Amino acid sequence: MKIKVIKTEEDYNKALKRLEVVFDAPIDSPQGDEAELLAILIENYEEEHYPIEAPDPIEAIRFRMEQMNMNKKDLAKIIGYKSRVSEILNRKRKLSLNMIRQLHKKLKIPYDSLLSEY
Protein backbone atom coordinates (compact mmCIF):
# COMPACT_ATOMS: atom_id res chain seq x y z
CA MET A 1 0.00 0.00 0.00
CA LYS A 2 1.71 3.16 -1.23
CA ILE A 3 -0.48 6.18 -0.54
CA LYS A 4 0.53 9.79 -1.04
CA VAL A 5 -1.13 13.17 -0.81
CA ILE A 6 -3.17 14.08 -3.88
CA LYS A 7 -1.61 17.23 -5.34
CA THR A 8 -2.42 17.09 -9.05
CA GLU A 9 -5.26 16.07 -11.33
CA GLU A 10 -3.16 13.08 -12.38
CA ASP A 11 -2.77 12.00 -8.72
CA TYR A 12 -6.51 12.44 -8.29
CA ASN A 13 -7.34 10.23 -11.29
CA LYS A 14 -4.90 7.55 -10.12
CA ALA A 15 -6.45 7.59 -6.65
CA LEU A 16 -9.95 7.23 -8.12
CA LYS A 17 -8.86 4.24 -10.22
CA ARG A 18 -7.19 2.59 -7.25
CA LEU A 19 -10.23 3.20 -5.07
CA GLU A 20 -12.37 1.35 -7.63
CA VAL A 21 -10.08 -1.67 -7.21
CA VAL A 22 -10.07 -1.75 -3.39
CA PHE A 23 -13.54 -0.32 -2.73
CA ASP A 24 -15.21 -3.61 -1.78
CA ALA A 25 -12.34 -4.88 0.37
CA PRO A 26 -13.18 -6.09 3.89
CA ILE A 27 -13.06 -3.25 6.43
CA ASP A 28 -10.41 -4.77 8.71
CA SER A 29 -7.98 -5.65 5.95
CA PRO A 30 -4.98 -3.78 4.53
CA GLN A 31 -6.97 -3.07 1.35
CA GLY A 32 -9.92 -1.89 3.44
CA ASP A 33 -7.63 0.55 5.24
CA GLU A 34 -6.25 1.67 1.88
CA ALA A 35 -9.78 2.30 0.59
CA GLU A 36 -10.63 4.38 3.64
CA LEU A 37 -7.49 6.49 3.33
CA LEU A 38 -8.02 6.99 -0.39
CA ALA A 39 -11.61 8.10 0.20
CA ILE A 40 -10.42 10.71 2.72
CA LEU A 41 -7.71 12.01 0.39
CA ILE A 42 -10.09 12.14 -2.58
CA GLU A 43 -12.72 13.96 -0.54
CA ASN A 44 -10.18 16.56 0.62
CA TYR A 45 -8.97 17.13 -2.94
CA GLU A 46 -12.53 17.48 -4.25
CA GLU A 47 -13.51 19.94 -1.52
CA GLU A 48 -10.53 22.12 -2.41
CA HIS A 49 -10.69 21.88 -6.21
CA TYR A 50 -14.37 21.22 -6.91
CA PRO A 51 -16.31 23.05 -4.20
CA ILE A 52 -20.08 22.89 -4.35
CA GLU A 53 -21.70 26.18 -3.49
CA ALA A 54 -24.85 26.19 -1.41
CA PRO A 55 -27.91 27.13 -3.45
CA ASP A 56 -29.33 30.58 -2.95
CA PRO A 57 -32.32 30.70 -0.56
CA ILE A 58 -34.96 30.96 -3.28
CA GLU A 59 -33.56 28.01 -5.23
CA ALA A 60 -33.38 26.00 -1.99
CA ILE A 61 -37.04 26.79 -1.23
CA ARG A 62 -38.16 25.95 -4.77
CA PHE A 63 -36.21 22.69 -4.71
CA ARG A 64 -37.72 21.63 -1.37
CA MET A 65 -41.21 22.59 -2.56
CA GLU A 66 -40.71 20.39 -5.61
CA GLN A 67 -39.42 17.52 -3.47
CA MET A 68 -42.41 17.77 -1.16
CA ASN A 69 -44.91 18.37 -3.97
CA MET A 70 -45.89 21.72 -2.44
CA ASN A 71 -47.54 24.70 -4.08
CA LYS A 72 -47.53 28.38 -3.12
CA LYS A 73 -50.62 27.91 -0.97
CA ASP A 74 -48.81 25.25 1.07
CA LEU A 75 -45.81 27.53 1.49
CA ALA A 76 -48.10 30.39 2.57
CA LYS A 77 -49.15 28.27 5.56
CA ILE A 78 -45.52 28.29 6.67
CA ILE A 79 -44.34 31.84 5.96
CA GLY A 80 -47.44 33.95 5.63
CA TYR A 81 -49.75 35.30 2.98
CA LYS A 82 -49.85 33.93 -0.55
CA SER A 83 -48.94 37.35 -1.94
CA ARG A 84 -45.87 37.40 0.31
CA VAL A 85 -44.88 33.98 -1.02
CA SER A 86 -45.05 35.31 -4.59
CA GLU A 87 -42.95 38.34 -3.68
CA ILE A 88 -40.32 36.13 -2.07
CA LEU A 89 -40.20 33.60 -4.90
CA ASN A 90 -39.95 36.46 -7.41
CA ARG A 91 -37.12 37.99 -5.33
CA LYS A 92 -39.05 41.19 -4.61
CA ARG A 93 -39.04 40.65 -0.84
CA LYS A 94 -36.30 39.34 1.43
CA LEU A 95 -36.84 36.54 3.90
CA SER A 96 -37.35 37.68 7.47
CA LEU A 97 -35.65 35.97 10.39
CA ASN A 98 -38.96 34.41 11.43
CA MET A 99 -39.53 33.07 7.89
CA ILE A 100 -36.04 31.56 7.88
CA ARG A 101 -36.71 29.85 11.20
CA GLN A 102 -40.03 28.45 9.96
CA LEU A 103 -38.55 27.22 6.68
CA HIS A 104 -35.77 25.49 8.57
CA LYS A 105 -38.11 23.98 11.13
CA LYS A 106 -40.92 22.87 8.80
CA LEU A 107 -39.10 22.14 5.54
CA LYS A 108 -35.71 21.18 7.00
CA ILE A 109 -33.86 23.59 4.70
CA PRO A 110 -30.36 24.18 6.15
CA TYR A 111 -29.73 27.58 7.67
CA ASP A 112 -26.62 27.91 5.47
CA SER A 113 -28.80 27.93 2.38
CA LEU A 114 -31.41 30.26 3.81
CA LEU A 115 -28.95 32.84 5.10
CA SER A 116 -26.83 33.25 1.97
CA GLU A 117 -27.04 36.38 -0.19
CA TYR A 118 -29.41 36.48 -3.14
N, C-alpha and C positions, 0 to 999 in steps of 0.2 A: 504494500500500500504506500504509494508515493503521492502525497497530497501537498499542494502548494497554494498560496494565495492567488486568487484570480485577479490579474491586473490588466489583461487585454481581452479583446473580443475573441481572439484565438484560444486563450486560456478558458474563457467562458464556454465556447463551443466544445472544447475537449472535455470539460467537466460535465457538460450536459450529456455527451455521448457515454462517458464512463458511468454516470448515474443511471442511465438506461440499462446498463449491463448489471449493476449491483443493486438495483432498486428493490427487487423481491428477495434479497438475501435475508436469512434469519436475523432477528434483532441482536442477539447476543453472539454474533460471529464477527470475525475481522471484516468481512465484506459488509455486514450490517452497520458496523461502526463507520466504515468508509462511506457508505451511502448517507449516513446521518451527517457526517462532516461535509460532504459534498453539497448536500441540501442547504446547509447553513451558509457555506461560501457562495453558492449560487444566489441564494436569497439576498445576501449582503450586496453582491455585485449588481443584481437587478434593482434593488432599492436605490442604489447610487446612480446607476446609468439609465434606468428606465422607470423613473418615479411615476406613480399614478396620482394625479391630482384629484382631490375630492371634488365632487360635482358642486355646482353652485346651488344655493338653497332651492331655487325654483325648479331646477332640473331634478333635484333629490325628491321634492314633493311630488312632481309629476310622475316620476318613476315609481314611487311608493303607491301613489293612487292607481297607477296601471297594474301594479302587482296585486293590489287588494281589490281590484275591480270597483274602484270608487268613482263617483262623479262629483261635480262641484257642490251639489246639495249635501252630499255626505261630508265633504270637507268643511262646509259651512257649519255643521254641527260641532266641529272641533275648534275652529278659529273665529267664528262669528258669521256675520251676514253674508249672503250669497254675493252681493255686490262687492263686498270686501274681498272675497275669494277671487273674483274676477280681476280686481285691481292688483292683487298680489301676483296672480298667475301671469298677468300682462305687464308686470314689473312697474306698475304705476304707484304702488304703495309698498313700503318696507315692512318686514315682519317686526312685530313688537316682541318684547321679551316674553310676555305672557303667551303669545302665539307660538314662539319657539319652544317654550316649556311644554305646551299642549301637544305640539307636533312630535316632540321627542317622546313624551309619555304615551300618547295614544297610537302613533304610527311607528314608533321605534326608529325614527330617523336620527342618526348620530348628531350630537351637538356640533361637531366639527363641520359637518356639511351645512347645518342651519346658520352657523355664525360667520361663514365666509362672505367676502364681499361679492356683490352682484350688481 
